[in-house]
């Protein structure tokens, strides 16, 4: 429901995994395989000279510090900022507005999502099939979508639970004069497990 | 409106039945932030000519290159552990990450149901059809299969066909996607006074 970029999540996990796999395998190979070990020892001297040469050539006049190191610090800071943005973008997508009517000559109408949320929650709490309910509104592809999650008492048929919520949604459609897309999430969980089993309906 | 909603509902249903892998991604991002911040701080400290916090950048560099001279057992073990963690991460990033949920066909909304709810509804009907105490009925629902385990009361045989029929009728009525098949197992040994 939320606007989390799942492809980005998976990409980050994949890149980290690939990096660990390559580095780990290289380290293990460097000490275990004699051929790799010799090659590693040969190249490590060259790499040290090469990097020392670069640091020498890129000295900044005046301070005697290579700008390569400063660039490395700058890259690290940019990477940290990108990662913080990445974390803060998780789980977003709530919206406070359920409906906006196009402006007419008499003005415009905006219906806040709390109207729909409270109406549904009140209607659902009256039913003994549910031990709890929660209604929220998300924006999915620029359309506000209601998320109605209900926790069922043990033994309630999911079909019946869906039918009850759907009837409340139809009533809400009548009230608003417009059909809001909706998701019904029927769950069990701890609260369902510790409450009484449903009576036969 | 309903044709737009179909695409919308398909997207929502897919996202609700699969894990976003958010927790793992956030943990990795935090670890990376800490490592980057530490390396950056060490570099800045080295540039200022102050003593290093933990390891100076030049020491990091030389010890990474001089890996082959370090004790082989430690390096090999650490490398293999890192490679295995990397492999697990790659598998997690590519696997679908299904949640224990099913989609129900409804016309007004997209509906997802936890497997737990399906199981407890099936258990109620199975115990009623098999004339078994609800406490002696166990149902587990997975992606494509529902396994019903009944332990009958001594002296009162449970009819397997009745139970299978009742459970199958319930599953058909729910209209789950993907479809779930029922398998009923009745324990050989009954319980006394259950």
Interface residues (C-beta under 8 A of the other chain):
Chain A: X1 X2 X4 X6 X8 X9 X10 X11 X12 X13 X14 X16 X17 X18 X19 X20 X21 X22 X23 X24 X25 X26 X27 X28 X29 X30 X31 X32 X37 X40 X41 X44 X47 X48 X51 X65 X69 X70 X72 X73 X76 X77 X79 X80 X83 X84 X86 X87 X90 X91 X140 X141 X143 X145 X148 X152 X154 X155 X156 X157 X158 X159 X161 X162 X165 X166 X169 X170 X179 X181 X182 X183 X184 X185 X186 X187 X188 X189 X192 X197 X198 X200
Chain B: X1 X4 X5 X8 X9 X11 X12 X15 X16 X20 X21 X22 X24 X25 X26 X28 X29 X30 X32 X33 X36 X37 X39 X40 X43 X44 X46 X47 X57 X61 X62 X65 X66 X67 X68 X69 X70 X72 X75 X76 X78 X79 X80 X81 X82 X83 X84 X85 X86 X87 X88 X89 X90 X91 X92 X93 X94 X104 X106 X107 X108 X109 X110 X111 X112 X113 X114 X116 X117 X118 X120 X121 X123 X124 X128 X134 X170 X173 X174 X175
